């Protein structure tokens, strides 16, 4: 059997989109050309890979098997390109890194800055996602490295300790809750909140947890970062849920207090996650090593 990389890329795109019409453009092919390529691939393998229907396609058992293998092959090809790029004169290699909101804003900037200074031929493409989405992307091979909450990751994904990252409630210094050491989140659902933009990973996570109580938080304002949120809390506009690292930093200059949230979902631990450390391109392996060395000894 001989496999064409374009055919494998096309098959993965169509399988993930569950549609030839939507999958073909992802690999820059016309729908008719893509359909013909897939038929030729099935004939060459002598198996049916896709069941075509009016509303898209579904995978046969053989198709599911090919999808798993194709993802591995394509990931290995990208790893090969990354390794060779690192040796090409003047050519920069690129690492695709995903991180949740607090990882991106509180923990990564300093570590990434020092890594990029030490590796001028490496670029890092950073994208914010919720931890569950990061796990899916890492498992599918569509990202190199993730910074995610440990509890959200399935078995089979390699992970390395990075940071303890609990979420806390931030209240005005004169608030009735300011002297409490801990609260149950359900006890503050009726309060006015200050939050991040609605499409951020942290806000998505918070909305999911709130929905379990059959409730929805009432936001007085949505701001771009934790510093702005804490300033609004200090002005007694509302309360907020933020990473403890951000709350501790802001409390040095703002009239706010942090209160521990007893709920299990708030006691988070961030990890560095990859599908296979050994299979990563060398620059990505170097970034993982750098992030691990930057992690506190207690993590």
Buried (B, 14 or more C-beta within 10 A) or exposed (E): EEBEEEBBBBBBBBBBBBBBEBBBEBBEBEBEEBBEBBEEBBEEEEBEBBEEEEEBBEBBEBBEEBBEEBBBBBBEEBBEBBBEBBEEEEEEBBBBBBBBBBBBBBBBEEBBEEBBEEBEBBEBEBBBBBBBBBBBBBBBBBBBBBBBBBEBBEEEBBBBBBBBBBBBBBBBEEBEBBEBEEBEBEEBBEBBBBBBEEEBBBBBBBEEBBEEEEEEBEBEBBBEBBBBBBBBBBEBBBBBBBBBBBBEBBBEEBBBBBBBBBBEBBBBBBBBBBBBBEBBBBBBBBBBBBBBEBBEEEB
